[in-house]
């Protein structure tokens, strides 16, 4: 799968997204901030990456949190996974949230999230008068136990 990545501004000091180990499924993506950003507990920040992408239809790029930031600092993404559609050509920006108890500082070039290429199956939608019954039925949140 070919993933074309364009720098949308002069940020050649930042590494391109990369797989950090031989079997990584996600490409780490970096923060393109001009100065340190402090995110207080419970606060959000839209992190620019300075990158735009192009890839084949039939796929999406999912933007996911990095597990190390989550466990060590309580850092996650508000809409996870975020979706980059095959026809989007704008700058990738990442909505970071601090679920931790202390301020979190984002520095230029910090690996802030990961991108994973995923195939997309598009459903054929049809309207019906009824849907089939199951044992669960309409049981919602927690209806199947712990």
C-alpha positions as a Markdown table, in Angstrom:
| # | Residue | x | y | z |
|---|---|---|---|---|
| 1 | Unk | 0.0 | 0.0 | 0.0 |
| 2 | Unk | 1.4 | 3.3 | -1.1 |
| 3 | Unk | 0.9 | 6.2 | 1.4 |
| 4 | Unk | 1.9 | 9.6 | -0.1 |
| 5 | Unk | 2.7 | 12.2 | 2.6 |
| 6 | Unk | 3.1 | 15.9 | 1.8 |
| 7 | Unk | 4.5 | 18.5 | 4.2 |
| 8 | Unk | 2.1 | 21.4 | 4.2 |
| 9 | Unk | 4.7 | 23.8 | 5.6 |
| 10 | Unk | 8.4 | 24.0 | 6.1 |
| 11 | Unk | 8.9 | 21.4 | 8.8 |
| 12 | Unk | 11.8 | 19.3 | 7.5 |
| 13 | Unk | 13.3 | 19.3 | 11.0 |
| 14 | Unk | 10.5 | 16.8 | 11.9 |
| 15 | Unk | 10.8 | 13.1 | 11.0 |
| 16 | Unk | 8.2 | 11.7 | 8.7 |
| 17 | Unk | 5.7 | 9.2 | 10.2 |
| 18 | Unk | 7.5 | 5.9 | 10.8 |
| 19 | Unk | 7.1 | 2.4 | 12.1 |
| 20 | Unk | 9.2 | 2.3 | 15.3 |
| 21 | Unk | 9.7 | -1.5 | 15.4 |
| 22 | Unk | 9.7 | -4.2 | 12.7 |
| 23 | Unk | 6.2 | -5.4 | 13.5 |
| 24 | Unk | 4.5 | -2.1 | 14.4 |
| 25 | Unk | 1.1 | -1.8 | 12.9 |
| 26 | Unk | 1.0 | 2.0 | 13.4 |
| 27 | Unk | 3.1 | 4.8 | 12.0 |
| 28 | Unk | 4.0 | 7.3 | 14.8 |
| 29 | Unk | 3.1 | 10.8 | 13.9 |
| 30 | Unk | 4.7 | 13.9 | 15.4 |
| 31 | Unk | 3.5 | 17.3 | 16.8 |
| 32 | Unk | 4.3 | 20.3 | 14.5 |
| 33 | Unk | 4.1 | 22.9 | 17.2 |
| 34 | Unk | 6.2 | 26.1 | 17.2 |
| 35 | Unk | 6.4 | 26.3 | 21.0 |
| 36 | Unk | 5.7 | 24.0 | 23.9 |
| 37 | Unk | 2.0 | 23.4 | 24.5 |
| 38 | Unk | 0.8 | 22.9 | 28.1 |
| 39 | Unk | -2.4 | 20.9 | 28.3 |
| 40 | Unk | -4.0 | 21.0 | 31.8 |
| 41 | Unk | -5.9 | 18.1 | 33.4 |
| 42 | Unk | -9.3 | 17.7 | 31.6 |
| 43 | Unk | -8.3 | 20.1 | 28.8 |
| 44 | Unk | -8.0 | 19.4 | 25.0 |
| 45 | Unk | -5.7 | 20.7 | 22.3 |
| 46 | Unk | -5.8 | 20.4 | 18.5 |
| 47 | Unk | -2.2 | 19.3 | 17.6 |
| 48 | Unk | -1.1 | 20.2 | 14.1 |
| 49 | Unk | 1.1 | 17.7 | 12.3 |
| 50 | Unk | 2.1 | 19.7 | 9.2 |
| 51 | Unk | 1.2 | 16.7 | 7.0 |
| 52 | Unk | -1.4 | 15.8 | 4.4 |
| 53 | Unk | -1.8 | 12.4 | 2.9 |
| 54 | Unk | -3.0 | 10.6 | -0.2 |
| 55 | Unk | -3.9 | 6.9 | -0.5 |
| 56 | Unk | -6.1 | 4.5 | -2.5 |
| 57 | Unk | -9.9 | 4.5 | -2.0 |
| 58 | Unk | -11.1 | 1.5 | -0.1 |
| 59 | Unk | -8.9 | 2.3 | 2.9 |
| 60 | Unk | -8.8 | 4.8 | 5.8 |
| 61 | Unk | -6.1 | 6.0 | 8.1 |
| 62 | Unk | -7.1 | 5.6 | 11.7 |
| 63 | Unk | -5.5 | 7.9 | 14.2 |
| 64 | Unk | -5.1 | 6.2 | 17.6 |
| 65 | Unk | -3.6 | 7.1 | 20.9 |
| 66 | Unk | -0.1 | 5.9 | 21.9 |
| 67 | Unk | -0.4 | 3.4 | 24.8 |
| 68 | Unk | 2.7 | 4.8 | 26.6 |
| 69 | Unk | 1.3 | 8.3 | 26.7 |
| 70 | Unk | -2.0 | 6.8 | 28.0 |
| 71 | Unk | -0.6 | 4.8 | 30.9 |
| 72 | Unk | 2.2 | 7.2 | 31.9 |
| 73 | Unk | 0.4 | 10.5 | 31.5 |
| 74 | Unk | -3.3 | 9.9 | 31.0 |
| 75 | Unk | -3.1 | 11.3 | 27.4 |
| 76 | Unk | -5.6 | 10.1 | 24.9 |
| 77 | Unk | -7.5 | 11.3 | 21.8 |
| 78 | Unk | -11.0 | 12.7 | 22.0 |
| 79 | Unk | -12.3 | 10.9 | 18.9 |
| 80 | Unk | -10.5 | 7.6 | 18.9 |
| 81 | Unk | -10.0 | 6.2 | 16.5 |
| 82 | Unk | -10.1 | 9.3 | 14.3 |
| 83 | Unk | -10.7 | 8.7 | 10.7 |
| 84 | Unk | -8.8 | 10.1 | 7.7 |
| 85 | Unk | -10.9 | 9.3 | 4.6 |
| 86 | Unk | -9.3 | 8.5 | 1.3 |
| 87 | Unk | -10.6 | 11.8 | -0.2 |
| 88 | Unk | -9.3 | 14.1 | 2.5 |
| 89 | Unk | -6.4 | 16.3 | 1.5 |
| 90 | Unk | -6.2 | 18.8 | 4.4 |
| 91 | Unk | -3.7 | 18.9 | 7.2 |
| 92 | Unk | -4.0 | 16.0 | 9.7 |
| 93 | Unk | -4.7 | 17.5 | 13.2 |
| 94 | Unk | -5.1 | 15.4 | 16.3 |
| 95 | Unk | -7.5 | 16.2 | 19.2 |
| 96 | Unk | -5.5 | 15.4 | 22.3 |
| 97 | Unk | -7.1 | 15.2 | 25.8 |
| 98 | Unk | -5.3 | 15.1 | 29.2 |
| 99 | Unk | -7.1 | 12.6 | 31.4 |
| 100 | Unk | -4.2 | 12.8 | 33.8 |
| 101 | Unk | -3.9 | 14.7 | 37.1 |
| 102 | Unk | -1.0 | 17.0 | 36.1 |
| 103 | Unk | -0.2 | 19.3 | 33.2 |
| 104 | Unk | 1.1 | 17.6 | 30.1 |
| 105 | Unk | 3.6 | 19.3 | 27.8 |
| 106 | Unk | 3.8 | 18.7 | 24.1 |
| 107 | Unk | 7.1 | 19.7 | 22.5 |
| 108 | Unk | 7.9 | 20.1 | 18.8 |
| 109 | Unk | 8.5 | 16.7 | 17.3 |
| 110 | Unk | 6.9 | 14.6 | 20.1 |
| 111 | Unk | 5.4 | 11.4 | 18.9 |
| 112 | Unk | 1.8 | 12.2 | 19.7 |
| 113 | Unk | -0.4 | 9.5 | 18.0 |
| 114 | Unk | -0.2 | 6.7 | 15.6 |
| 115 | Unk | -1.7 | 6.2 | 12.1 |
| 116 | Unk | -2.9 | 2.7 | 11.0 |
| 117 | Unk | -4.0 | 1.9 | 7.5 |
| 118 | Unk | -7.3 | -0.1 | 7.5 |
| 119 | Unk | -9.4 | -1.5 | 4.7 |
| 120 | Unk | -13.0 | -0.1 | 4.5 |
| 121 | Unk | -16.0 | -2.2 | 3.6 |
| 122 | Unk | -18.9 | 0.0 | 2.5 |
| 123 | Unk | -22.4 | -1.3 | 3.3 |
| 124 | Unk | -25.2 | -1.5 | 0.9 |
| 125 | Unk | -28.0 | 0.2 | 2.9 |
| 126 | Unk | -31.6 | -1.0 | 2.5 |
| 127 | Unk | -34.6 | 0.1 | 4.5 |
| 128 | Unk | -36.8 | -2.7 | 6.0 |
| 129 | Unk | -39.9 | -2.8 | 8.1 |
| 130 | Unk | -38.5 | -5.2 | 10.7 |
| 131 | Unk | -35.1 | -6.6 | 11.8 |
| 132 | Unk | -34.6 | -10.2 | 12.9 |
| 133 | Unk | -34.9 | -11.2 | 16.6 |
| 134 | Unk | -32.0 | -12.5 | 18.7 |
| 135 | Unk | -31.6 | -13.8 | 22.2 |
| 136 | Unk | -30.2 | -10.4 | 23.3 |
| 137 | Unk | -33.0 | -8.6 | 21.5 |
| 138 | Unk | -33.0 | -4.9 | 22.3 |
| 139 | Unk | -31.0 | -5.3 | 25.5 |
| 140 | Unk | -28.6 | -2.4 | 25.7 |
| 141 | Unk | -25.7 | -1.3 | 27.9 |
| 142 | Unk | -24.7 | -4.0 | 30.3 |
| 143 | Unk | -27.5 | -6.3 | 29.3 |
| 144 | Unk | -25.2 | -9.3 | 28.8 |
| 145 | Unk | -23.5 | -9.0 | 32.2 |
| 146 | Unk | -20.0 | -8.0 | 33.2 |
